[in-house]
Amino acid sequence: MFLKTGTGWQIAAILIAALVLLPVAVLVGFALQGSIGLWPHLIRNVLANALMQTAILLAGVGSIVAVIGTVTAWLIAGFDFPGRRLLGWALLLPLAVPTYIIAYAYLDILHPVGPVQSLIREMLGYASPRDFRLPHIRSMAGCILLLGFVLYPYVYLPVRALFATQAANLLEASRTLGAGPVRVFWRIVLPLARPAIAVGMALALMETLNDIGAAEFLGVRTLTVSVYSTWINRTDLPGAAQIALVMLAIVVALVMIERRARRGQLYAGSSRRLLPLSRVQLRGAAAWGATLFCALPVLIGFAAPAAYLVRQAWRRVAFSGIPSRIWVEAGQTAALALTATLVAVGLGLIISAAPRLHPNALTRAAARVSTLGYAVPGTILAIGLLPVITFADRQISGVLGWFMDSAPQLILLGSGAALIHAYVARFLAIASGGIEAGMTRIPISLDHAARSMGQNPSGVFRNIHVPLSRASMAAAGLLIFVDCVKELPATLLLRPLNVETLATHLYGEAARGTYEDASIAALLIVLIGMLPVALLSRSIRA
């Protein structure tokens, strides 16, 4: 067997890392083959506006997620107020709502003739939208607000985890010295939480950069939207690849900024005992103010759009029943997501075990490289994979042409292999990260004992690592499955012909403005997205 020796595990790790890097490498090469004359046109007519709008969007979303995520985490961790226990896990619920679904929902909720503005006009005595209407949600400000209220859990979760795991000595000492809550927050809490805030903001901004549906629905022409329109509407793949390189440069810059923000910001608690943080009891207006501040993100980021989807889905079912095609699309979504999940978990298990079974610098480097795909937007992966898949399809078709009169032309692209490759490359980091965290709890002495009894690396892997990693494999698989179901950009660009998933169905219906027809698909995606939220809520204590 290939993996019986340590060298085999090293080669496997390198091949998996190459699987992740292949789309990026091809993208760079393909963009360089494009016409140099495209750059003046792109800079003048596409990049200038797209870069400006992307920068404004990232700055706005970053500010909102940092403020909401940090303040809510501090309130939940440091204070007692009405509803704190319930809100502690409810603040995770917006993670279940993809950004394109919240945009889709609020386009109808806040429409000039929608329920919110109609109710406001009725209360104020106005009869027509011509007499009174709120600013349109289809704007940069609307996009920033909605994305901020759905992505803040990326900051809330690590910051709250930091408060739960760090020793409370510094906070308790500052309180005993007479520092008030505001001073404690600015002088102690904020510096302490800076590494976690940096990590969460980087993840939220990468999700913002990866977004295509919300930005397009809300009229914001980001780099991702420009890549899609340049490729699909103008059939200009080299131009799309060159824009994607600019996106990749921004992603690299975000990662570097995040790492620089964390440099030298490591904190350690007492080696003797970690004191739990004693919560301050809030009363009166302060208590209800804290409740309102923590409840508002849940209301905007989850409760309102979820209630809207339930209402619209009920109206659609009551009027004409559940469309039969939704079950076909759900089945196609599940098949693609399940296949990608199994492949990603399998590869993640190998890449996590390789440094233990053949520890050297090359294997460890390959393991680190394999996690880079999560930082690469789905649009970039799709563009990088397309030339490789089409080339492979031509070669396979040419070989089959020797044996049959009419050889198929789109074997890999038509079968969904390209989309599964994109899913695996993008979400392999979730599998390897989760499984590696589980493997760290397996004593290395078990590996040594198995080797001393004559087991080769493959036997250690099969008899020790796999059985003891089942829980972490299951958790990672759940997260990957849900992310594959929610992924829109890569699915939109690489799905096989005549294949619709729940995400692409929703995108098409929302683009046509037929919101009721899209509500069932959107509700199914949200319900599936609640699975990892339930898992996360069990891992934290309110």
C-alpha positions as CSV (number, residue, x, y, z in Angstrom):
1,M,0.0,0.0,0.0
2,F,1.2,3.5,-0.9
3,L,0.9,4.8,2.7
4,K,2.7,1.9,4.4
5,T,5.9,3.8,4.7
6,G,6.7,7.2,6.1
7,T,7.8,8.4,2.7
8,G,4.3,7.6,1.4
9,W,2.7,9.8,4.0
10,Q,5.1,12.6,3.0
11,I,4.2,12.3,-0.7
12,A,0.5,12.2,0.2
13,A,0.8,15.4,2.2
14,I,2.6,17.1,-0.7
15,L,-0.1,16.0,-3.1
16,I,-2.9,17.2,-0.9
17,A,-1.2,20.6,-0.6
18,A,-0.8,20.7,-4.4
19,L,-4.5,20.0,-4.7
20,V,-5.2,23.2,-2.7
21,L,-2.5,25.3,-4.5
22,L,-3.3,24.2,-8.0
23,P,-6.3,26.6,-8.7
24,V,-4.2,29.6,-7.4
25,A,-1.1,28.6,-9.5
26,V,-3.2,28.1,-12.6
27,L,-5.0,31.4,-12.0
28,V,-1.7,33.3,-11.9
29,G,-0.4,31.6,-15.0
30,F,-3.7,32.1,-16.9
31,A,-3.9,35.8,-15.9
32,L,-0.3,36.3,-17.1
33,Q,-1.2,34.7,-20.5
34,G,-3.9,37.3,-21.0
35,S,-3.4,40.4,-23.0
36,I,-1.4,43.1,-21.2
37,G,-3.5,45.6,-23.0
38,L,-6.4,44.5,-20.8
39,W,-5.0,46.2,-17.8
40,P,-5.5,49.8,-18.9
41,H,-9.1,49.0,-19.7
42,L,-9.6,47.1,-16.4
43,I,-8.0,49.8,-14.3
44,R,-10.0,52.6,-16.0
45,N,-13.4,51.0,-16.3
46,V,-13.6,48.1,-13.8
47,L,-10.9,48.1,-11.1
48,A,-11.0,51.7,-10.0
49,N,-14.7,51.6,-9.1
50,A,-14.7,48.0,-7.8
51,L,-11.6,48.6,-5.6
52,M,-13.2,51.7,-4.1
53,Q,-16.5,50.0,-3.4
54,T,-14.7,46.9,-2.0
55,A,-12.5,49.0,0.3
56,I,-15.5,51.0,1.6
57,L,-17.5,47.7,2.2
58,L,-14.6,46.0,4.0
59,A,-13.9,49.1,6.2
60,G,-17.6,49.4,7.1
61,V,-18.2,45.7,7.8
62,G,-15.0,45.4,9.7
63,S,-15.9,48.3,12.0
64,I,-19.4,46.9,12.7
65,V,-18.4,43.3,13.4
66,A,-15.6,44.5,15.7
67,V,-17.9,46.7,17.7
68,I,-20.8,44.3,17.9
69,G,-18.8,41.2,18.4
70,T,-16.5,42.6,21.1
71,V,-19.1,44.5,23.1
72,T,-21.6,41.6,23.1
73,A,-18.9,39.1,24.1
74,W,-17.9,41.4,27.0
75,L,-21.4,42.0,28.2
76,I,-22.2,38.2,28.1
77,A,-19.0,37.3,29.8
78,G,-18.7,40.1,32.4
79,F,-22.2,41.0,33.4
80,D,-25.6,39.6,34.6
81,F,-28.7,41.1,33.0
82,P,-32.2,39.9,31.9
83,G,-32.0,37.3,29.2
84,R,-28.2,36.9,29.3
85,R,-28.2,33.1,29.3
86,L,-30.6,32.9,26.3
87,L,-28.8,35.7,24.4
88,G,-25.4,34.0,25.1
89,W,-26.1,31.3,22.5
90,A,-28.7,33.2,20.4
91,L,-25.9,35.6,19.4
92,L,-24.5,32.7,17.3
93,L,-27.7,32.3,15.3
94,P,-26.8,34.7,12.4
95,L,-24.1,32.2,11.5
96,A,-26.9,30.0,10.1
97,V,-27.9,32.8,7.6
98,P,-25.7,33.1,4.5
99,T,-25.1,36.7,3.5
100,Y,-27.0,36.4,0.2
101,I,-30.1,35.2,2.1
102,I,-30.2,38.1,4.5
103,A,-29.9,40.5,1.5
104,Y,-32.7,38.6,-0.3
105,A,-34.9,38.8,2.8
106,Y,-34.4,42.4,3.6
107,L,-34.9,43.5,0.0
108,D,-38.5,42.5,0.4
109,I,-38.9,43.3,4.1
110,L,-37.7,46.9,3.6
111,H,-39.2,47.5,0.2
112,P,-41.2,50.7,-0.1
113,V,-44.4,48.7,-0.2
114,G,-43.1,46.0,2.2
115,P,-44.3,45.4,5.7
116,V,-41.9,47.7,7.6
117,Q,-42.4,50.8,5.6
118,S,-46.1,50.2,5.2
119,L,-46.5,49.9,9.0
120,I,-44.5,53.1,9.5
121,R,-46.6,55.1,7.0
122,E,-49.8,53.8,8.6
123,M,-48.5,54.9,12.1
124,L,-47.6,58.3,10.7
125,G,-50.7,58.8,8.7
126,Y,-49.2,58.7,5.2
127,A,-51.2,57.0,2.4
128,S,-48.6,56.4,-0.3
129,P,-44.9,55.6,-0.7
130,R,-44.7,58.8,-2.6
131,D,-45.5,60.7,0.6
132,F,-43.0,58.9,2.8
133,R,-40.3,56.3,2.3
134,L,-37.1,55.3,4.0
135,P,-33.8,55.3,2.2
136,H,-33.5,52.3,-0.1
137,I,-31.7,49.3,1.3
138,R,-30.1,48.8,-2.1
139,S,-27.1,50.9,-1.3
140,M,-23.6,50.7,0.1
141,A,-24.8,51.7,3.6
142,G,-27.5,49.0,3.5
143,C,-24.9,46.4,2.4
144,I,-22.5,47.3,5.2
145,L,-25.2,47.2,7.8
146,L,-26.7,43.9,6.7
147,L,-23.3,42.1,6.3
148,G,-22.1,43.5,9.6
149,F,-25.2,42.2,11.5
150,V,-24.8,38.7,10.0
151,L,-21.0,38.3,10.2
152,Y,-20.3,39.7,13.7
153,P,-20.3,36.1,15.3
154,Y,-16.9,35.6,13.7
155,V,-15.6,38.2,16.3
156,Y,-18.1,37.3,19.1
157,L,-17.1,33.7,19.3
158,P,-13.3,34.0,19.6
159,V,-13.5,37.0,21.9
160,R,-16.0,35.3,24.2
161,A,-13.8,32.2,24.2
162,L,-10.8,34.3,25.2
163,F,-12.7,35.8,28.1
164,A,-13.8,32.3,29.2
165,T,-10.3,30.8,29.1
166,Q,-8.1,33.7,30.2
167,A,-7.4,34.1,33.9
168,A,-9.6,36.8,35.5
169,N,-6.8,38.1,37.8
170,L,-6.2,41.3,35.8
171,L,-9.9,42.1,35.6
172,E,-10.5,41.4,39.3
173,A,-7.4,43.4,40.3
174,S,-8.5,46.4,38.3
175,R,-12.0,46.3,39.9
176,T,-10.6,46.1,43.4
177,L,-8.5,49.2,42.6
178,G,-11.7,51.1,41.9
179,A,-11.7,51.1,38.1
180,G,-15.2,51.5,36.7
181,P,-16.7,49.3,33.9
182,V,-15.8,51.7,31.1
183,R,-12.2,52.1,32.3
184,V,-11.8,48.4,32.7
185,F,-13.1,47.9,29.2
186,W,-10.7,50.4,27.5
187,R,-7.6,49.7,29.6
188,I,-7.9,45.9,30.2
189,V,-10.6,44.2,28.1
190,L,-9.8,45.7,24.8
191,P,-6.0,45.1,24.8
192,L,-6.6,41.6,26.1
193,A,-9.1,40.8,23.3
194,R,-7.1,42.3,20.5
195,P,-5.7,39.0,19.1
196,A,-9.1,37.4,19.1
197,I,-10.7,40.5,17.5
198,A,-8.0,40.4,14.8
199,V,-8.7,36.8,14.0
200,G,-12.5,37.3,13.9
201,M,-12.3,40.4,11.8
202,A,-10.0,38.7,9.3
203,L,-12.5,35.8,8.9
204,A,-15.5,38.2,8.6
205,L,-13.7,40.3,5.9
206,M,-12.7,37.2,4.0
207,E,-16.4,36.2,4.0
208,T,-17.3,39.7,2.8
209,L,-14.8,39.5,0.0
210,N,-16.1,36.0,-1.0
211,D,-19.7,37.3,-1.1
212,I,-21.4,37.7,-4.5
213,G,-25.1,37.4,-3.9
214,A,-25.6,40.0,-1.2
215,A,-23.4,42.6,-2.9
216,E,-25.1,42.1,-6.3
217,F,-28.6,42.1,-4.8
218,L,-27.9,45.3,-2.9
219,G,-26.3,47.1,-5.9
220,V,-22.7,47.2,-4.7
221,R,-20.2,46.3,-7.4
222,T,-17.4,44.6,-5.5
223,L,-14.4,42.9,-7.0
224,T,-16.2,39.6,-6.7
225,V,-19.2,40.8,-8.6
226,S,-16.8,42.3,-11.2
227,V,-15.1,38.9,-11.6
228,Y,-18.4,37.2,-12.2
229,S,-19.8,39.7,-14.6
230,T,-16.5,39.9,-16.6
231,W,-16.4,36.1,-16.9
232,I,-20.1,35.3,-17.4
233,N,-21.5,38.4,-19.1
234,R,-18.5,39.4,-21.2
235,T,-17.0,35.9,-21.7
236,D,-13.6,37.4,-20.8
237,L,-11.9,34.7,-18.7
238,P,-8.4,36.3,-18.9
239,G,-9.9,39.6,-17.7
240,A,-11.7,37.9,-14.9
241,A,-8.5,36.1,-13.9
242,Q,-6.6,39.4,-13.7
243,I,-9.3,40.9,-11.5
244,A,-9.2,37.8,-9.3
245,L,-5.5,38.3,-8.8
246,V,-6.3,41.7,-7.3
247,M,-8.7,39.9,-5.0
248,L,-6.0,37.4,-4.0
249,A,-3.6,40.3,-3.2
250,I,-6.3,41.7,-0.8
251,V,-6.7,38.3,0.8
252,V,-3.0,38.0,1.4
253,A,-2.9,41.5,2.8
254,L,-5.7,40.7,5.2
255,V,-3.9,37.6,6.4
256,M,-0.7,39.6,6.9
257,I,-2.5,42.3,8.8
258,E,-4.2,39.8,11.0
259,R,-0.9,38.1,11.9
260,R,0.8,41.4,12.5
261,A,-2.0,42.5,14.8
262,R,-1.5,39.3,16.8
263,R,2.3,39.6,16.9
264,G,3.5,40.0,20.5
265,Q,0.0,39.9,21.8
266,L,0.1,36.5,23.6
267,Y,-1.3,36.3,27.1
268,A,-0.9,33.6,29.7
269,G,-2.9,33.0,32.8
270,S,-1.7,31.8,36.1
271,S,-0.2,28.3,36.0
272,R,-1.7,27.5,39.3
273,R,-5.4,28.2,38.8
274,L,-7.6,29.9,36.3
275,L,-10.1,32.0,38.2
276,P,-13.6,32.2,36.6
277,L,-14.6,35.8,35.7
278,S,-17.2,37.0,38.3
279,R,-20.0,38.8,36.5
280,V,-21.2,42.2,37.7
281,Q,-25.0,42.4,38.3
282,L,-26.5,45.2,36.2
283,R,-29.7,46.9,37.4
284,G,-32.3,49.3,36.0
285,A,-31.6,51.1,32.7
286,A,-28.1,49.6,32.4
287,A,-29.4,46.1,32.6
288,W,-32.2,46.6,30.0
289,G,-29.7,48.5,27.9
290,A,-27.4,45.5,27.8
291,T,-30.3,43.2,27.0
292,L,-31.3,45.5,24.1
293,F,-27.8,45.8,22.8
294,C,-27.4,42.0,22.7
295,A,-30.9,41.3,21.4
296,L,-30.7,43.8,18.5
297,P,-28.0,41.8,16.5
298,V,-30.1,38.6,17.0
299,L,-33.2,40.3,15.8
300,I,-31.7,41.9,12.7
301,G,-29.2,39.1,11.8
302,F,-31.5,36.1,12.4
303,A,-35.0,36.6,13.8
304,A,-36.4,39.0,11.3
305,P,-35.2,37.3,8.1
306,A,-36.1,33.8,9.6
307,A,-39.6,35.0,10.4
308,Y,-39.9,36.5,6.9
309,L,-38.8,33.2,5.3
310,V,-41.2,31.2,7.3
311,R,-44.1,33.5,6.3
312,Q,-43.2,33.5,2.7
313,A,-42.7,29.8,2.5
314,W,-46.1,29.2,4.2
315,R,-47.8,31.5,1.7
316,R,-46.1,29.7,-1.2
317,V,-47.1,26.3,0.1
318,A,-50.7,27.4,0.9
319,F,-51.1,28.8,-2.6
320,S,-49.6,26.0,-4.8
321,G,-47.9,23.5,-2.5
322,I,-44.3,22.6,-2.4
323,P,-42.8,22.6,-5.9
324,S,-41.5,19.2,-6.9
325,R,-38.3,20.5,-8.2
326,I,-37.2,21.8,-4.7
327,W,-36.7,18.2,-3.6
328,V,-34.7,17.4,-6.8
329,E,-32.5,20.5,-6.0
330,A,-32.2,19.5,-2.3
331,G,-31.1,16.0,-3.4
332,Q,-28.5,17.5,-5.8
333,T,-27.3,19.9,-3.1
334,A,-27.0,17.0,-0.6
335,A,-25.2,14.8,-3.0
336,L,-22.6,17.4,-4.0
337,A,-22.1,18.5,-0.4
338,L,-21.9,15.0,1.0
339,T,-19.4,13.9,-1.6
340,A,-17.2,16.9,-1.0
341,T,-17.5,16.4,2.8
342,L,-16.4,12.7,2.6
343,V,-13.4,13.6,0.4
344,A,-12.4,16.6,2.6
345,V,-12.7,14.7,5.8
346,G,-10.6,11.8,4.3
347,L,-7.9,14.1,3.0
348,G,-8.0,16.1,6.3
349,L,-7.4,12.9,8.3
350,I,-4.4,12.1,6.1
351,I,-2.9,15.6,6.2
352,S,-3.4,15.8,10.0
353,A,-1.8,12.4,10.6
354,A,1.2,12.8,8.2
355,P,3.3,15.1,10.5
356,R,2.9,12.5,13.3
357,L,3.7,9.5,11.2
358,H,6.6,11.1,9.3
359,P,7.7,14.2,11.2
360,N,9.9,16.5,9.1
361,A,9.9,20.1,7.9
362,L,8.4,19.2,4.5
363,T,5.5,17.3,5.8
364,R,4.7,20.0,8.4
365,A,4.9,22.7,5.6
366,A,2.6,20.7,3.4
367,A,0.1,20.5,6.3
368,R,0.2,24.2,6.7
369,V,-0.2,24.9,3.0
370,S,-3.2,22.7,2.8
371,T,-5.1,25.1,5.1
372,L,-4.7,28.1,2.9
373,G,-7.7,27.3,0.7
374,Y,-10.1,28.7,3.3
375,A,-8.6,32.1,2.8
376,V,-9.2,32.0,-1.0
377,P,-12.6,33.2,-2.2
378,G,-14.7,30.6,-4.1
379,T,-14.6,32.8,-7.2
380,I,-10.8,32.6,-7.3
381,L,-10.9,28.9,-6.9
382,A,-13.5,28.5,-9.7
383,I,-11.5,30.6,-12.2
384,G,-8.3,28.7,-11.3
385,L,-9.9,25.3,-11.7
386,L,-11.8,26.0,-15.0
387,P,-8.7,25.8,-17.3
388,V,-7.4,22.7,-15.6
389,I,-10.8,20.9,-15.8
390,T,-11.4,21.8,-19.4
391,F,-7.9,20.7,-20.4
392,A,-8.4,17.4,-18.6
393,D,-11.8,17.0,-20.2
394,R,-10.3,17.4,-23.6
395,Q,-7.6,14.8,-22.9
396,I,-10.1,12.3,-21.5
397,S,-12.4,12.8,-24.4
398,G,-9.5,12.4,-26.9
399,V,-8.6,9.0,-25.3
400,L,-12.2,7.8,-25.3
401,G,-12.5,8.9,-28.9
402,W,-10.2,5.9,-29.8
403,F,-12.8,3.5,-28.4
404,M,-16.1,5.1,-29.3
405,D,-17.6,7.0,-32.1
406,S,-19.1,9.8,-30.0
407,A,-17.0,10.5,-26.9
408,P,-18.4,12.7,-24.2
409,Q,-16.9,16.2,-24.0
410,L,-17.6,17.4,-20.4
411,I,-16.9,14.5,-18.2
412,L,-15.3,16.2,-15.2
413,L,-17.1,19.6,-15.6
414,G,-20.4,17.9,-16.3
415,S,-20.2,15.4,-13.5
416,G,-19.6,18.0,-10.8
417,A,-15.9,16.9,-10.2
418,A,-14.8,20.5,-10.7
419,L,-17.2,21.8,-8.1
420,I,-16.3,19.1,-5.6
421,H,-12.6,20.0,-6.1
422,A,-13.4,23.6,-5.3
423,Y,-15.4,22.7,-2.2
424,V,-12.6,20.4,-0.9
425,A,-9.8,23.0,-1.6
426,R,-11.8,25.7,0.1
427,F,-13.0,23.8,3.2
428,L,-10.1,21.3,3.7
429,A,-8.8,23.7,6.4
430,I,-11.9,23.0,8.5
431,A,-11.3,19.2,8.3
432,S,-7.6,19.4,9.0
433,G,-8.0,22.0,11.8
434,G,-10.8,20.1,13.6
435,I,-9.1,16.6,13.2
436,E,-5.7,17.9,14.2
437,A,-7.2,19.5,17.3
438,G,-8.6,16.0,18.2
439,M,-5.4,14.3,17.4
440,T,-3.5,16.5,19.8
441,R,-5.4,14.7,22.6
442,I,-4.1,11.3,21.4
443,P,-0.9,10.6,23.4
444,I,2.1,10.1,21.1
445,S,3.0,7.2,23.3
446,L,0.2,5.2,21.7
447,D,1.9,5.7,18.3
448,H,5.2,4.5,19.8
449,A,3.6,1.5,21.4
450,A,1.9,0.5,18.2
451,R,5.1,0.8,16.2
452,S,7.0,-1.2,18.8
453,M,4.5,-4.0,18.3
454,G,5.3,-4.1,14.6
455,Q,2.7,-1.8,13.1
456,N,3.7,0.3,10.1
457,P,2.5,3.9,9.7
458,S,-0.6,2.7,7.9
459,G,-1.4,0.4,10.8
460,V,-0.9,3.1,13.4
461,F,-3.2,5.3,11.4
462,R,-5.9,2.7,10.9
463,N,-5.9,1.2,14.4
464,I,-5.1,4.3,16.5
465,H,-5.7,7.6,14.8
466,V,-9.0,6.8,13.0
467,P,-10.9,5.2,15.9
468,L,-9.8,7.9,18.4
469,S,-10.6,10.8,15.9
470,R,-14.2,9.9,15.1
471,A,-15.7,12.6,17.2
472,S,-13.6,15.4,15.7
473,M,-14.2,13.9,12.2
474,A,-17.9,14.0,12.7
475,A,-17.8,17.6,14.0
476,A,-15.6,18.7,11.1
477,G,-17.8,16.9,8.6
478,L,-20.9,18.6,9.8
479,L,-19.3,22.1,9.4
480,I,-18.0,21.2,6.0
481,F,-21.4,19.9,4.8
482,V,-23.2,23.0,5.9
483,D,-20.6,25.3,4.3
484,C,-20.9,23.4,1.0
485,V,-24.7,23.8,1.1
486,K,-24.3,27.5,1.7
487,E,-21.4,28.2,-0.7
488,L,-22.7,30.3,-3.7
489,P,-19.8,31.8,-5.7
490,A,-18.0,28.5,-6.6
491,T,-21.3,26.7,-7.1
492,L,-22.7,29.4,-9.3
493,L,-19.6,29.2,-11.6
494,L,-18.8,25.5,-11.6
495,R,-22.0,23.6,-11.3
496,P,-22.8,21.2,-14.1
497,L,-25.2,22.2,-16.8
498,N,-28.9,21.8,-15.8
499,V,-28.0,21.2,-12.2
500,E,-29.4,23.6,-9.6
501,T,-28.6,23.6,-5.9
502,L,-30.6,25.3,-3.2
503,A,-28.2,28.2,-3.3
504,T,-28.2,28.7,-7.1
505,H,-32.0,28.3,-7.1
506,L,-32.4,31.1,-4.5
507,Y,-29.9,33.3,-6.4
508,G,-31.9,32.9,-9.7
509,E,-35.3,33.5,-8.1
510,A,-34.0,36.6,-6.2
511,A,-32.4,38.0,-9.3
512,R,-35.8,37.8,-11.0
513,G,-37.6,39.3,-8.0
514,T,-39.8,36.2,-7.4
515,Y,-39.2,36.1,-3.7
516,E,-42.0,33.7,-2.7
517,D,-40.7,31.0,-5.0
518,A,-37.2,31.3,-3.5
519,S,-38.4,31.3,0.2
520,I,-38.6,27.5,0.6
521,A,-35.0,27.0,-0.7
522,A,-33.8,29.9,1.6
523,L,-35.6,28.4,4.6
524,L,-34.1,25.0,4.0
525,I,-30.6,26.5,3.8
526,V,-31.1,28.4,7.1
527,L,-32.4,25.2,8.8
528,I,-29.4,23.2,7.6
529,G,-27.2,26.1,8.7
530,M,-28.5,25.9,12.3
531,L,-26.9,22.5,12.8
532,P,-23.4,23.8,13.4
533,V,-24.9,26.6,15.5
534,A,-26.4,24.0,17.8
535,L,-23.0,22.3,18.0
536,L,-21.3,25.5,18.8
537,S,-23.9,26.5,21.4
538,R,-23.3,23.2,23.3
539,S,-19.5,23.9,23.4
540,I,-19.9,27.3,25.2
541,R,-21.5,27.9,28.6
542,A,-23.7,31.0,29.0
